[in-house]
């Protein structure tokens, strides 16, 4: 995943041999002699540059790079990036026999600069099943899965929505996605949160908001349910990192570790119970005697009904929202992407009923991963690749629907109970007794009218029947 991300940013001239993972020259020469392929990068020296290929000296032997094997560098002619005597990074691809001799076919390559981390946890026991703390342990011993505190971006949002559900808000509740300004004494200027796509969608259900990762709706929701309430919940979910007690919490502005964030998501996979993450189960001495033994430890954080609702929301992120790449697995999974400003950090935290896995991608020194390198694009494919292997021999399993959960036909536009006249009907989950009682008024195909007072930044939802004289204002006109 890191290699693909790096190549999407284009070709980068090799500055020093130290950029390439060391591999013994003798083994490379022996492999070439025996026509074997080594899955490692190594240094080559450009000998000739032609219109459709490059001839490379690899420790005394010649190899060839065809133009198609450097297509990721986005060049039409090799001379755009290479010249004779350049030291370049190459990888073996195959051998071709020509007139009784074998020609080594190479590909232009480069070692990624971005780092990443992955952690996989059994949500029922807390046992850490797998952990990767960086791209190359031989070059950096820093474990980014545990030691790094990075901004989680939108992957923090499920905790705000969980707090809202605990306050008995429902998945069909409406919040206006519209411009708003907050005054902050700690900032030199007012804060105006914006969505990633720089547009507003008007009246939005909680489900729509998290599926499409609306920043503005989440900020408004946090203000409504309370910052202190959210922080209290996050602490119960096992996150110990310092958190900013302000509205920036809604956008994941406080740094957390991948391990803690992933284990917190494990609660959703474990019917609302938190399991303390464990690295070591048992230590034995040379006589087989137990020196240390760590048994699983868990406690309930969420009731099963609330936990199911947030799991359903995160399933929707995969089925209809920013986590769409995870649909490739073809089985029930849920999760959330995360992207910070200027794509500095990219996340995907997701889970099946029996496994929770977190992925982080970023540079050690804070800088952008590149344009549009979001959690969906940079982190989610890594998660999908991992889960496709981890789950391939596992039985198909659905998330458990607990007692006390019902499904009701809802008008997706108004969030009210649907009637036969509604044009966009969805089936939504509710805790029994919290479902909306009011029927949708579909006078104009469920159009919803709203006005925004830009002086006070106050939103007001107006249905057509309550004020038919107000013209429809498309959110796209903002």
C-alpha positions as a printed NumPy array, in Angstrom:
array([[  0.   ,   0.   ,   0.   ],
       [  2.812,   2.416,   0.844],
       [  4.599,   1.527,  -2.377],
       [  1.506,   2.232,  -4.468],
       [  0.937,   5.528,  -2.666],
       [  4.547,   6.575,  -3.272],
       [  4.359,   5.796,  -6.983],
       [  1.128,   7.763,  -7.329],
       [  3.192,  10.822,  -6.399],
       [  5.515,  10.259,  -9.378],
       [  9.175,   9.453,  -9.913],
       [ 11.727,  10.644,  -7.376],
       [ 15.436,  10.65 ,  -8.382],
       [ 17.631,   8.478,  -6.176],
       [ 19.69 ,  10.712,  -3.881],
       [ 21.815,   8.032,  -2.233],
       [ 22.226,   4.263,  -2.163],
       [ 21.181,   4.35 ,   1.496],
       [ 17.581,   4.921,   0.356],
       [ 17.444,   1.327,  -0.884],
       [ 17.149,  -1.674,   1.42 ],
       [ 20.568,  -3.368,   1.609],
       [ 20.801,  -6.688,  -0.201],
       [ 24.058,  -8.652,  -0.65 ],
       [ 25.631,  -8.085,  -4.072],
       [ 26.872, -11.679,  -4.136],
       [ 23.311, -13.027,  -3.862],
       [ 22.129, -10.782,  -6.684],
       [ 24.983, -11.884,  -8.948],
       [ 24.346, -15.545,  -8.096],
       [ 20.636, -15.144,  -8.827],
       [ 21.361, -13.544, -12.216],
       [ 23.792, -16.338, -13.044],
       [ 21.145, -18.973, -12.227],
       [ 18.286, -17.008, -13.816],
       [ 16.475, -16.628, -10.49 ],
       [ 14.183, -13.806,  -9.395],
       [ 14.879, -11.931,  -6.151],
       [ 11.977,  -9.951,  -4.701],
       [ 14.174,  -7.088,  -3.512],
       [ 15.116,  -3.636,  -4.752],
       [ 18.698,  -2.892,  -5.673],
       [ 20.801,  -0.312,  -7.474],
       [ 21.327,  -0.244, -11.231],
       [ 23.281,   2.151, -13.47 ],
       [ 21.714,   3.446, -16.679],
       [ 23.842,   2.48 , -19.708],
       [ 21.559,   3.404, -22.627],
       [ 18.28 ,   5.298, -22.955],
       [ 16.052,   4.521, -25.929],
       [ 12.579,   5.659, -26.901],
       [ 10.837,   2.597, -25.496],
       [ 13.364,   1.026, -23.136],
       [ 16.377,   1.579, -20.884],
       [ 19.458,  -0.656, -20.599],
       [ 20.738,  -0.996, -17.042],
       [ 23.962,  -2.369, -15.557],
       [ 23.199,  -4.51 , -12.495],
       [ 26.517,  -5.321, -10.809],
       [ 28.215,  -6.262, -14.072],
       [ 25.227,  -7.805, -15.842],
       [ 22.827,  -6.046, -18.19 ],
       [ 19.092,  -5.784, -17.77 ],
       [ 16.294,  -4.014, -19.623],
       [ 13.422,  -1.784, -18.486],
       [ 10.579,  -1.445, -20.977],
       [  8.526,   1.754, -21.045],
       [  5.497,  -0.121, -19.685],
       [  7.529,  -1.052, -16.602],
       [  8.027,   2.602, -15.725],
       [  4.505,   3.761, -16.636],
       [  3.791,   4.695, -13.01 ],
       [  6.352,   7.512, -13.422],
       [  3.882,   9.175, -15.838],
       [  6.377,   9.695, -18.681],
       [  6.006,   9.299, -22.432],
       [  9.734,   8.959, -23.014],
       [ 12.384,   7.554, -20.614],
       [ 14.621,  10.587, -21.309],
       [ 12.132,  12.739, -19.399],
       [ 13.458,  11.317, -16.127],
       [ 16.592,   9.234, -16.929],
       [ 19.98 ,   9.782, -18.535],
       [ 23.122,   7.693, -19.001],
       [ 25.082,   7.021, -15.763],
       [ 22.075,   7.711, -13.508],
       [ 21.901,   5.46 , -10.458],
       [ 18.37 ,   4.112, -10.224],
       [ 16.326,   1.735,  -8.118],
       [ 15.194,  -1.418,  -9.917],
       [ 13.39 ,  -4.649,  -9.194],
       [ 13.617,  -7.993, -11.014],
       [ 10.54 ,  -9.026, -12.99 ],
       [ 11.402, -12.016, -15.158],
       [ 13.838, -13.51 , -17.674],
       [ 13.295, -13.721, -21.424],
       [ 15.171, -16.12 , -23.689],
       [ 16.483, -14.525, -26.892],
       [ 18.619, -16.45 , -29.365],
       [ 19.744, -18.905, -26.711],
       [ 20.568, -16.24 , -24.116],
       [ 18.601, -15.004, -21.133],
       [ 17.775, -11.324, -20.813],
       [ 16.955,  -9.919, -17.381],
       [ 13.763,  -7.845, -17.439],
       [ 13.625,  -5.109, -14.805],
       [ 11.109,  -2.581, -13.522],
       [ 11.832,   0.939, -12.389],
       [ 11.097,   1.148,  -8.68 ],
       [ 11.547,   3.311,  -5.62 ],
       [ 11.346,   2.835,  -1.877],
       [  8.469,   4.746,  -0.257],
       [  9.131,   7.601,   2.127],
       [  5.737,   7.445,   3.833],
       [  5.282,   5.232,   6.858],
       [  2.392,   3.094,   7.985],
       [  1.178,   0.913,  10.821],
       [ -1.308,  -1.917,  11.214],
       [ -2.71 ,  -3.617,  14.292],
       [ -5.16 ,  -6.531,  14.446],
       [ -7.001,  -7.464,  17.643],
       [ -9.382, -10.197,  18.733],
       [-12.199,  -7.99 ,  20.107],
       [-13.5  , -10.677,  22.462],
       [-10.192, -11.328,  24.261],
       [ -8.138,  -8.223,  23.506],
       [ -5.274, -10.385,  22.218],
       [ -3.141,  -8.516,  19.687],
       [ -2.947, -10.943,  16.768],
       [ -0.663,  -8.935,  14.487],
       [  1.198,  -5.641,  14.595],
       [  3.335,  -3.721,  12.122],
       [  4.962,  -0.527,  13.336],
       [  6.548,   0.763,  10.144],
       [  7.7  ,   0.026,   6.613],
       [ 11.199,  -1.309,   7.384],
       [ 12.276,  -2.363,  10.874],
       [ 15.933,  -2.476,   9.808],
       [ 15.823,   1.278,   9.192],
       [ 13.541,   2.389,  12.026],
       [ 12.714,   0.635,  15.299],
       [ 10.009,   3.204,  16.138],
       [  6.661,   1.418,  16.549],
       [  4.071,   3.716,  15.019],
       [  1.213,   1.464,  16.074],
       [  1.92 ,   2.16 ,  19.749],
       [  4.368,   5.027,  20.186],
       [  3.002,   7.565,  17.701],
       [  0.147,   9.914,  18.649],
       [ -1.438,  11.165,  15.433],
       [ -4.609,  13.082,  14.665],
       [ -7.328,  10.536,  13.796],
       [ -9.442,  12.912,  11.736],
       [-12.877,  11.535,  10.929],
       [-12.072,   8.105,  12.375],
       [-12.809,   9.775,  15.734],
       [-16.364,  10.706,  14.688],
       [-18.051,   7.42 ,  15.704],
       [-17.477,   8.354,  19.352],
       [-19.479,  11.579,  18.939],
       [-22.296,   9.66 ,  17.258],
       [-22.182,   7.018,  19.993],
       [-22.55 ,   9.752,  22.613],
       [-25.539,  11.099,  20.679],
       [-27.192,   7.666,  20.601],
       [-26.665,   7.327,  24.346],
       [-28.5  ,  10.65 ,  24.656],
       [-31.35 ,   8.899,  22.82 ],
       [-30.923,  10.626,  19.507],
       [-31.875,   8.372,  16.61 ],
       [-30.291,   7.538,  13.282],
       [-33.038,   9.436,  11.437],
       [-32.667,  12.671,  13.438],
       [-32.038,  15.713,  11.248],
       [-29.21 ,  18.226,  11.599],
       [-28.76 ,  21.038,   9.082],
       [-25.506,  20.816,   7.145],
       [-24.987,  24.526,   6.558],
       [-22.334,  27.215,   7.102],
       [-21.693,  28.148,  10.702],
       [-19.121,  30.27 ,  12.509],
       [-17.842,  29.731,  16.047],
       [-16.032,  32.345,  18.043],
       [-13.006,  31.032,  19.945],
       [-11.113,  33.196,  22.417],
       [ -8.012,  31.037,  21.9  ],
       [ -7.931,  31.713,  18.158],
       [ -7.084,  34.984,  16.442],
       [ -9.979,  34.556,  14.043],
       [-13.386,  32.894,  14.048],
       [-13.583,  29.202,  13.227],
       [-15.723,  28.135,  10.296],
       [-15.7  ,  24.335,   9.948],
       [-16.011,  23.067,   6.385],
       [-16.694,  19.735,   4.728],
       [-14.05 ,  17.925,   2.681],
       [-15.857,  18.567,  -0.605],
       [-16.439,  22.252,   0.246],
       [-20.222,  22.055,  -0.058],
       [-23.227,  21.707,   2.2  ],
       [-26.168,  19.332,   1.885],
       [-28.841,  20.995,   4.016],
       [-31.045,  18.842,   6.283],
       [-29.117,  15.623,   6.899],
       [-29.861,  12.505,   8.944],
       [-27.227,  11.188,  11.314],
       [-26.794,   8.173,   9.057],
       [-26.156,  10.302,   5.987],
       [-23.789,  12.517,   7.95 ],
       [-21.456,   9.748,   9.091],
       [-21.64 ,   7.809,   5.821],
       [-20.403,  10.871,   3.945],
       [-18.251,  12.076,   6.85 ],
       [-19.844,  15.504,   7.227],
       [-17.616,  17.739,   9.343],
       [-20.18 ,  20.471,   9.923],
       [-22.934,  18.124,  11.102],
       [-20.521,  16.361,  13.46 ],
       [-19.361,  19.657,  14.985],
       [-22.975,  20.705,  15.551],
       [-23.769,  17.28 ,  17.001],
       [-20.839,  17.477,  19.426],
       [-21.973,  20.899,  20.582],
       [-25.468,  19.495,  21.184],
       [-24.503,  16.311,  23.06 ],
       [-21.682,  17.916,  25.029],
       [-17.897,  17.825,  24.866],
       [-17.518,  16.557,  28.448],
       [-19.986,  13.726,  27.816],
       [-18.031,  12.671,  24.743],
       [-14.673,  12.781,  26.542],
       [-16.096,  10.722,  29.414],
       [-17.28 ,   8.063,  26.971],
       [-13.965,   8.001,  25.09 ],
       [-12.117,   7.43 ,  28.374],
       [-14.371,   4.467,  29.162],
       [-13.532,   3.119,  25.71 ],
       [ -9.86 ,   2.884,  26.62 ],
       [ -8.347,   5.989,  24.996],
       [ -5.924,   7.608,  27.445],
       [ -4.23 ,  10.189,  25.181],
       [ -4.738,  13.897,  26.02 ],
       [ -7.879,  15.276,  24.353],
       [ -8.725,  18.885,  23.52 ],
       [-11.912,  19.836,  25.341],
       [-13.27 ,  21.936,  22.486],
       [-15.259,  21.498,  19.294],
       [-12.161,  20.521,  17.285],
       [-12.61 ,  17.155,  18.982],
       [-15.342,  16.463,  16.414],
       [-12.762,  16.549,  13.624],
       [-10.229,  14.332,  15.388],
       [ -7.765,  17.101,  16.175],
       [ -6.318,  15.373,  19.28 ],
       [ -3.589,  12.801,  18.732],
       [ -4.232,   9.149,  19.627],
       [ -2.349,   5.895,  19.125],
       [ -3.424,   3.375,  16.529],
       [ -3.538,   0.643,  19.182],
       [ -5.922,   2.526,  21.466],
       [ -8.149,   3.69 ,  18.627],
       [ -8.393,   0.169,  17.216],
       [ -9.139,  -1.42 ,  20.584],
       [-11.882,   1.19 ,  21.14 ],
       [-13.496,   0.142,  17.85 ],
       [-13.265,  -3.411,  19.153],
       [-16.118,  -2.512,  21.501],
       [-18.441,  -2.22 ,  18.511],
       [-17.395,  -5.679,  17.325],
       [-17.823,  -7.128,  20.833],
       [-21.467,  -6.175,  21.491],
       [-20.487,  -3.162,  23.605],
       [-17.761,  -4.69 ,  25.786],
       [-14.221,  -3.296,  25.996],
       [-11.361,  -5.822,  26.099],
       [ -7.992,  -4.654,  27.404],
       [ -5.449,  -5.156,  24.58 ],
       [ -2.876,  -7.815,  25.475],
       [  0.505,  -8.272,  23.809],
       [  1.627, -11.274,  25.861],
       [ -0.53 , -14.219,  26.908],
       [  1.988, -16.348,  28.803],
       [  5.721, -16.452,  29.59 ],
       [  7.314, -19.784,  30.526],
       [ 10.785, -20.484,  31.915],
       [ 13.077, -23.223,  30.6  ],
       [ 11.313, -25.786,  32.813],
       [  7.886, -24.904,  31.459],
       [  6.833, -23.077,  34.601],
       [  4.571, -20.041,  34.159],
       [  6.376, -16.794,  34.939],
       [  3.623, -14.501,  33.71 ],
       [  0.057, -15.145,  32.623],
       [ -2.36 , -12.539,  31.271],
       [ -5.998, -13.517,  31.13 ],
       [ -8.492, -11.512,  29.08 ],
       [-10.167,  -8.672,  30.955],
       [-13.296,  -6.894,  29.744],
       [-16.144,  -4.688,  30.933],
       [-19.325,  -3.307,  29.42 ],
       [-19.251,   0.201,  27.962],
       [-22.372,   0.268,  25.761],
       [-25.697,  -1.487,  25.992],
       [-26.189,  -3.965,  23.16 ],
       [-28.92 ,  -1.908,  21.45 ],
       [-26.863,   1.3  ,  21.238],
       [-23.82 ,  -0.684,  20.193],
       [-25.76 ,  -2.282,  17.349],
       [-26.962,   1.101,  16.09 ],
       [-23.445,   2.521,  15.836],
       [-22.296,  -0.719,  14.178],
       [-25.115,  -0.307,  11.672],
       [-23.948,   3.245,  10.968],
       [-20.409,   2.017,  10.325],
       [-21.725,  -0.745,   8.064],
       [-23.397,   2.062,   6.123],
       [-20.03 ,   3.827,   5.768],
       [-18.815,   0.738,   3.909],
       [-21.972,   0.151,   1.872],
       [-22.782,   3.744,   0.916],
       [-19.995,   6.038,   2.071],
       [-16.288,   6.726,   2.253],
       [-15.383,   3.143,   3.174],
       [-16.791,   1.756,  -0.093],
       [-13.585,  -0.081,  -0.991],
       [-14.237,  -2.542,   1.848],
       [-17.278,  -3.842,  -0.058],
       [-14.744,  -5.868,  -2.04 ],
       [-14.697,  -8.4  ,   0.812],
       [-18.295,  -9.401,   0.117],
       [-19.12 , -10.014,   3.771],
       [-20.434,  -7.996,   6.737],
       [-17.795,  -5.483,   7.806],
       [-18.003,  -1.994,   9.261],
       [-15.531,   0.839,   9.682],
       [-14.605,   4.467,   9.29 ],
       [-12.101,   6.401,   7.256],
       [-10.088,   9.269,   8.689],
       [ -8.245,  12.081,   6.917],
       [ -6.643,  15.142,   8.492],
       [ -6.067,  18.567,   6.952],
       [ -4.034,  18.499,   3.731],
       [ -4.028,  14.672,   3.857],
       [ -1.266,  14.541,   6.479],
       [ -2.726,  11.442,   8.178],
       [ -4.844,   8.715,   6.587],
       [ -6.735,   6.059,   8.588],
       [ -9.126,   3.192,   8.243],
       [-10.374,   1.397,  11.343],
       [-12.764,  -1.439,  10.638],
       [-14.073,  -4.713,  11.944],
       [-15.905,  -7.93 ,  11.253],
       [-17.861,  -9.709,  14.026],
       [-14.632, -11.434,  15.162],
       [-11.717,  -9.186,  14.166],
       [-10.9  ,  -5.49 ,  14.446],
       [ -8.049,  -4.001,  12.409],
       [ -6.651,  -0.475,  12.272],
       [ -4.446,   1.08 ,   9.577],
       [ -2.581,   4.399,   9.706],
       [ -0.525,   5.993,   6.921],
       [  1.556,   9.161,   7.126],
       [  5.039,  10.692,   7.239],
       [  7.011,  10.785,  10.477],
       [  7.62 ,  14.473,   9.856],
       [  4.248,  16.094,   9.323],
       [  3.568,  16.79 ,   5.656],
       [  0.941,  15.949,   3.088],
       [  0.763,  12.456,   1.638],
       [ -0.351,  14.034,  -1.617],
       [ -3.496,  15.43 ,  -3.159],
       [ -6.583,  13.262,  -2.491],
       [ -4.552,  10.731,  -0.47 ],
       [ -7.417,  10.287,   1.966],
       [ -8.125,   7.469,   4.382],
       [-10.305,   5.932,   1.693],
       [ -7.522,   5.934,  -0.885],
       [ -4.32 ,   5.527,   1.143],
       [ -5.339,   3.399,   4.152],
       [ -8.494,   1.464,   3.243],
       [ -6.86 ,  -0.634,   0.457],
       [ -4.253,  -1.854,   2.958],
       [ -7.045,  -2.823,   5.353],
       [ -8.939,  -4.636,   2.597],
       [ -5.842,  -6.569,   1.515],
       [ -5.153,  -7.631,   5.102],
       [ -8.752,  -8.626,   5.827],
       [ -9.102, -10.543,   2.565],
       [ -6.338, -12.845,   3.801],
       [ -7.341, -12.905,   7.465],
       [-10.982, -13.81 ,   6.728],
       [-10.638, -15.983,   3.616],
       [-11.004, -19.289,   5.538],
       [-13.452, -17.94 ,   8.12 ],
       [-17.21 , -18.631,   8.011],
       [-19.568, -15.911,   6.763],
       [-20.944, -14.189,   9.855],
       [-23.435, -11.344,  10.349],
       [-23.462,  -8.804,  13.145],
       [-25.917,  -9.882,  15.85 ],
       [-29.171,  -7.913,  16.04 ],
       [-30.08 ,  -7.771,  19.758],
       [-33.562,  -7.851,  21.233],
       [-35.203,  -4.456,  21.475],
       [-34.176,  -3.361,  17.966],
       [-36.86 ,  -2.742,  15.342],
       [-36.84 ,  -1.583,  11.707],
       [-39.17 ,   1.148,  10.504],
       [-39.858,   2.632,   7.055],
       [-38.45 ,   6.154,   7.046],
       [-38.524,   8.941,   4.502],
       [-34.828,   9.541,   3.829],
       [-35.434,  13.243,   3.197],
       [-37.303,  14.276,   6.339],
       [-36.316,  11.507,   8.764],
       [-40.011,  10.972,   9.55 ],
       [-42.152,   7.863,   9.136],
       [-42.702,   7.169,   5.465],
       [-46.034,   7.232,   3.688],
       [-47.021,   5.816,   0.308],
       [-46.317,   9.215,  -1.281],
       [-42.654,   9.285,  -0.233],
       [-40.203,   8.925,  -3.081],
       [-37.103,   7.885,  -1.091],
       [-37.938,   5.279,   1.552],
       [-35.334,   3.452,   3.621],
       [-35.581,   0.88 ,   6.387],
       [-33.936,   2.258,   9.508],
       [-33.065,   0.674,  12.854],
       [-34.356,   2.047,  16.157],
       [-34.383,   1.047,  19.772],
       [-37.984,   0.012,  20.323],
       [-39.957,   3.056,  21.458],
       [-37.608,   5.696,  20.009],
       [-38.852,   5.464,  16.417],
       [-40.476,   8.633,  14.995],
       [-44.246,   8.812,  15.387],
       [-44.878,  11.712,  13.001],
       [-45.713,  10.887,   9.393],
       [-43.818,  12.585,   6.607],
       [-45.757,  15.334,   4.816],
       [-44.948,  14.769,   1.155],
       [-46.682,  17.719,  -0.444],
       [-43.887,  18.238,  -2.987],
       [-42.105,  14.937,  -3.313],
       [-40.468,  15.381,   0.086],
       [-38.746,  18.65 ,  -0.776],
       [-37.521,  20.316,   2.403],
       [-37.268,  24.06 ,   2.699],
       [-34.86 ,  25.754,   5.032],
       [-33.519,  29.221,   5.598],
       [-30.224,  30.345,   7.049],
       [-29.789,  33.616,   8.895],
       [-26.185,  34.412,   8.037],
       [-26.075,  37.097,  10.729],
       [-26.71 ,  34.749,  13.62 ],
       [-25.803,  31.504,  11.821],
       [-29.053,  30.044,  13.08 ],
       [-30.636,  27.183,  11.137],
       [-34.33 ,  26.572,  10.856],
       [-36.008,  23.616,   9.162],
       [-39.244,  24.456,   7.381],
       [-41.371,  21.792,   5.752],
       [-43.383,  22.849,   2.66 ],
       [-46.699,  22.634,   4.49 ],
       [-45.566,  24.995,   7.232],
       [-44.395,  27.79 ,   4.954],
       [-45.091,  27.237,   1.257],
       [-44.072,  30.783,   0.295],
       [-40.367,  30.201,   0.962],
       [-38.612,  29.152,  -2.267],
       [-36.415,  26.074,  -2.297],
       [-32.76 ,  26.939,  -1.77 ],
       [-30.416,  24.29 ,  -3.072],
       [-27.507,  23.544,  -0.694],
       [-25.195,  23.6  ,  -3.716],
       [-25.779,  27.364,  -4.039],
       [-23.835,  28.019,  -0.871]])
